[in-house]
């Protein structure tokens, strides 16, 4: 810890870097967690890249629904990459130190990508709502311009709203402790080491969660409630089955994502008694959705399955030549 602390002329000690200790309570055994985490990270990268390549190469997938899915794949890759390389470096190479600017940058990236994922779920819910409830107007409402504007607005919203999180954390005074019982720079974990008042930090963290994740969750579930109500009014059983099949993959991922957020938030309240649980769930919430999202879509979306088959057939043909 000595290299991480600097003493000023006023004999005050200031932190120049943080030390990420890893998973609390199981430091001796945490190396075994690196294997499933590395596997999940490889799956997340490979599966999302495959989705991007398939959507790019297959003209039939150049539709708003799959364009949003491609954007979600980019967000998932970014979310997993902001944390997993550092986590694996801690577990494999004992690279526990991280500078303050790197730590604050990681805080910003994690918050931005998680909010971005929530925003893309809203765009996908709106896309399905218009497609099912207003099918005749769908081509004129959900256009390529709509996709671009919706994506840019989500990027602008999330990019700006999350800036105060690392900025407020950087304004705190870190003058004694620099060890974080975590394997990534969690905002609450970092500011808990501050020597001065962190009330503003905690308030903004809570406000951001309610403003972004909370409002997004309400809008998404409201959209699907309207979709379900509209679908149940259809007289054709086949039409009902097709509509529900189209939305089921979205709904599965959305329910998993927001349920996980609620669980992570609740377990933070019990973090002092069992600190491993919120840390482990926090990490899992960063790496599991990026690896789960493409698999759910690949299994439940017929057009995407056909796209995969064409891409693999093309790769086999190229390799033979």
C-alpha positions in Angstrom: 0.0 0.0 0.0 3.0 2.3 0.5 3.4 3.0 -3.2 -0.2 3.9 -3.5 -0.1 6.7 -0.9 1.5 10.1 -1.3 2.3 12.4 1.6 1.9 16.2 1.0 3.7 19.1 2.7 0.8 19.4 5.1 1.5 15.8 6.3 -1.8 14.6 4.8 -1.7 11.3 3.0 -3.5 11.1 -0.3 -4.3 8.0 -2.4 -2.8 7.9 -5.8 -4.1 4.5 -6.8 -6.6 1.9 -5.6 -6.0 -1.8 -4.9 -8.8 -4.2 -6.0 -8.7 -7.2 -3.6 -11.1 -9.4 -5.6 -13.9 -11.3 -4.2 -14.3 -10.7 -0.5 -13.9 -13.7 1.9 -12.6 -16.2 -0.8 -9.3 -14.6 -1.9 -7.6 -18.0 -1.6 -10.1 -19.8 -3.9 -11.1 -17.0 -6.3 -8.8 -18.3 -9.0 -11.4 -21.1 -9.6 -14.0 -18.4 -10.5 -11.7 -17.2 -13.4 -12.5 -20.2 -15.5 -16.3 -19.8 -15.9 -15.8 -16.1 -16.1 -13.3 -16.4 -18.9 -15.6 -18.8 -20.7 -18.6 -16.4 -20.3 -16.5 -13.6 -21.7 -15.4 -15.6 -24.7 -19.0 -16.6 -25.3 -20.1 -13.0 -25.0 -17.5 -11.8 -27.5 -17.9 -14.6 -30.0 -21.7 -14.8 -30.0 -22.2 -11.0 -30.2 -19.6 -10.7 -33.0 -21.4 -13.6 -34.8 -24.7 -11.7 -34.6 -23.1 -8.5 -35.9 -21.5 -10.3 -38.8 -24.8 -12.2 -39.6 -26.9 -9.0 -39.6 -24.3 -7.3 -41.8 -24.0 -10.0 -44.4 -27.7 -11.1 -44.6 -29.9 -8.6 -46.5 -33.1 -10.0 -45.0 -31.9 -8.9 -41.6 -31.5 -5.3 -42.6 -34.7 -4.4 -40.6 -35.1 -2.1 -37.5 -35.7 -5.1 -35.2 -32.3 -6.6 -36.1 -30.6 -3.3 -36.3 -31.5 -2.7 -32.7 -30.3 -6.2 -31.9 -26.9 -5.3 -33.6 -26.7 -2.2 -31.5 -27.4 -4.3 -28.4 -24.6 -6.6 -29.4 -22.2 -3.7 -29.6 -23.3 -2.5 -26.1 -22.9 -6.0 -24.7 -19.4 -6.3 -26.0 -18.5 -2.9 -24.5 -20.1 -3.7 -21.2 -18.2 -7.0 -20.8 -14.9 -5.5 -22.0 -15.0 -2.7 -19.5 -14.6 -5.1 -16.7 -13.7 -8.7 -17.6 -10.1 -8.1 -18.8 -9.2 -6.3 -15.5 -11.0 -9.0 -13.4 -9.1 -11.8 -15.2 -5.9 -9.8 -14.7 -6.5 -9.6 -11.0 -7.3 -13.4 -10.7 -4.6 -14.6 -13.0 -1.7 -12.2 -12.7 -2.4 -10.5 -9.3 -2.7 -7.1 -11.1 -4.7 -5.5 -8.3 -3.6 -1.9 -8.6 -5.6 0.6 -10.7 -4.9 4.3 -11.0 -7.6 6.8 -10.0 -8.2 8.0 -13.6 -8.5 4.4 -14.8 -10.9 3.6 -11.9 -13.1 6.6 -12.6 -13.1 5.9 -16.3 -14.3 2.3 -15.5 -17.0 3.6 -13.3 -18.2 5.9 -16.2 -18.0 3.1 -18.8 -19.9 0.6 -16.7 -22.7 3.0 -15.9 -23.0 4.2 -19.5 -23.1 0.8 -21.0 -25.6 -0.5 -18.5 -27.9 2.5 -19.0 -27.4 2.1 -22.8 -28.6 -1.5 -22.6 -31.7 -0.4 -20.7 -32.3 2.3 -23.4 -32.0 -0.2 -26.3 -34.5 -2.4 -24.6 -36.9 0.6 -24.7 -36.3 1.0 -28.4 -36.9 -2.7 -29.0 -40.1 -2.6 -27.0 -41.4 0.4 -29.0 -40.4 -1.4 -32.2 -42.5 -4.5 -31.3 -45.4 -2.3 -30.0 -45.7 -0.5 -33.3 -45.2 -3.7 -35.3 -48.0 -5.6 -33.5 -50.4 -2.8 -32.5 -50.1 -0.7 -35.7 -48.8 -3.1 -38.4 -50.0 -1.0 -41.3 -48.2 2.2 -40.1 -45.1 0.3 -39.0 -43.0 0.8 -42.2 -43.6 4.6 -42.1 -43.0 5.0 -38.4 -40.1 2.7 -37.6 -37.7 3.6 -40.4 -33.9 3.7 -40.6 -34.0 7.3 -39.6 -36.0 6.4 -36.5 -33.4 3.8 -35.6 -30.6 6.3 -35.9 -32.4 9.0 -34.0 -33.5 6.6 -31.2 -29.9 5.3 -30.8 -28.3 8.7 -30.8 -30.8 10.0 -28.2 -30.1 7.0 -26.0 -26.3 7.6 -26.3 -26.7 11.3 -25.6 -29.0 10.7 -22.6 -26.9 8.0 -21.0 -23.6 9.7 -21.8 -24.6 13.0 -20.2 -26.5 11.6 -17.2 -23.7 9.3 -16.1 -20.9 12.0 -16.3 -21.6 13.3 -12.7 -21.0 9.8 -11.2 -17.3 9.6 -11.8 -16.9 13.4 -11.6 -18.4 13.5 -8.1 -16.3 10.4 -7.1 -13.2 12.2 -8.3 -14.0 15.3 -6.2 -13.9 13.3 -3.0 -10.8 13.2 -0.8 -9.1 9.7 -0.5 -6.6 10.1 2.3 -6.3 6.9 4.3 -7.7 3.6 2.8 -7.1 2.5 -0.8 -8.2 -1.1 -0.7 -11.5 -2.0 -2.4 -13.0 -5.4 -1.5 -14.2 -5.8 -5.1 -12.8 -6.9 -8.4 -13.9 -3.8 -10.3 -14.4 -0.1 -9.6 -17.9 0.0 -8.2 -19.0 3.6 -7.5 -20.3 2.8 -4.1 -17.2 0.8 -3.2 -14.9 3.6 -4.3 -16.7 6.5 -2.5 -17.0 4.4 0.7 -13.2 5.0 1.0 -13.5 8.7 0.9 -12.6 10.8 4.0 -15.2 13.5 3.4 -19.0 13.5 3.0 -20.5 11.3 0.3 -24.1 12.2 0.7 -24.3 13.9 -2.8 -22.7 10.9 -4.4 -25.2 8.5 -2.8 -28.1 10.7 -3.7 -27.1 11.0 -7.4 -26.5 7.3 -7.6 -30.0 6.6 -6.3 -31.5 9.4 -8.5 -29.8 8.0 -11.6 -31.0 4.5 -10.9 -34.6 5.7 -10.6 -34.4 8.2 -13.4 -32.9 5.8 -16.0 -33.4 2.2 -15.0 -36.7 2.8 -13.1 -38.3 4.9 -15.8 -37.0 2.6 -18.6 -38.4 -0.4 -16.8 -41.9 1.2 -16.4 -42.0 2.2 -20.1 -40.8 -1.3 -21.2 -43.4 -3.2 -19.1 -46.1 -0.7 -20.1 -45.3 -1.3 -23.8 -45.5 -5.1 -23.4 -48.7 -4.8 -21.4 -50.3 -2.9 -24.3 -48.8 -5.5 -26.7 -50.3 -8.4 -24.7 -53.7 -6.7 -24.5 -53.7 -6.1 -28.2 -52.6 -9.7 -29.0 -55.3 -11.2 -26.8 -58.0 -9.3 -28.8 -57.0 -11.1 -32.0 -59.4 -13.8 -33.1 -56.9 -15.9 -34.8 -55.0 -18.4 -32.6 -52.2 -18.6 -35.2 -51.8 -14.8 -35.2 -51.7 -14.7 -31.4 -49.0 -17.5 -31.4 -46.9 -15.7 -34.0 -47.1 -12.3 -32.2 -46.2 -13.8 -28.8 -43.3 -15.8 -30.4 -42.0 -12.5 -31.9 -42.0 -10.8 -28.5 -41.0 -13.7 -26.3 -37.2 -13.4 -26.8 -37.3 -9.7 -26.0 -39.5 -10.2 -22.9 -37.3 -13.0 -21.5 -34.1 -10.8 -21.7 -35.9 -7.7 -20.4 -37.3 -9.6 -17.4 -33.9 -11.1 -16.6 -32.1 -7.8 -16.9 -34.4 -5.7 -14.7 -35.0 -8.5 -12.2 -31.2 -8.8 -11.9 -30.9 -5.0 -11.2 -33.5 -5.2 -8.5 -31.7 -8.3 -6.9 -28.3 -6.6 -7.0 -29.8 -3.4 -5.4 -31.5 -5.4 -2.6 -28.4 -7.5 -1.9 -26.3 -4.4 -1.4 -28.4 -3.7 1.7 -27.1 -7.0 3.1 -23.5 -6.4 1.9 -22.1 -5.8 5.3 -23.1 -9.2 6.6 -22.3 -11.2 3.5 -20.1 -8.9 1.3 -19.4 -11.7 -1.3 -23.0 -11.9 -2.5 -23.4 -8.3 -3.9 -19.9 -8.4 -5.4 -20.5 -11.7 -7.1 -24.0 -10.7 -8.3 -22.6 -7.3 -9.6 -20.0 -9.1 -11.7 -22.4 -11.7 -12.9 -24.8 -8.9 -14.0 -22.1 -7.5 -16.1 -21.0 -10.7 -17.9 -24.1 -12.9 -18.0 -26.4 -10.6 -20.0 -23.9 -10.1 -22.8 -23.4 -13.9 -23.1 -27.1 -14.7 -22.6 -28.7 -12.2 -25.0 -27.3 -13.6 -28.3 -28.1 -17.2 -27.3 -31.8 -16.4 -26.5 -32.2 -14.6 -29.9 -30.4 -17.3 -31.8 -32.6 -20.0 -30.3 -36.0 -18.2 -30.6 -35.7 -16.1 -33.8 -36.2 -18.1 -37.0 -34.9 -15.4 -39.3 -31.6 -15.2 -37.3 -31.2 -18.9 -37.4 -31.5 -18.9 -41.2 -29.0 -16.1 -41.3 -26.5 -18.1 -39.2 -26.9 -21.0 -41.5 -26.2 -18.9 -44.6 -23.2 -17.3 -43.0 -21.8 -20.7 -42.0 -22.5 -22.1 -45.5 -20.7 -19.1 -47.0 -17.7 -19.7 -44.7 -17.6 -23.4 -45.6 -17.7 -22.5 -49.3 -14.8 -20.0 -48.9 -12.7 -22.4 -47.0 -13.2 -25.1 -49.7 -12.0 -22.7 -52.4 
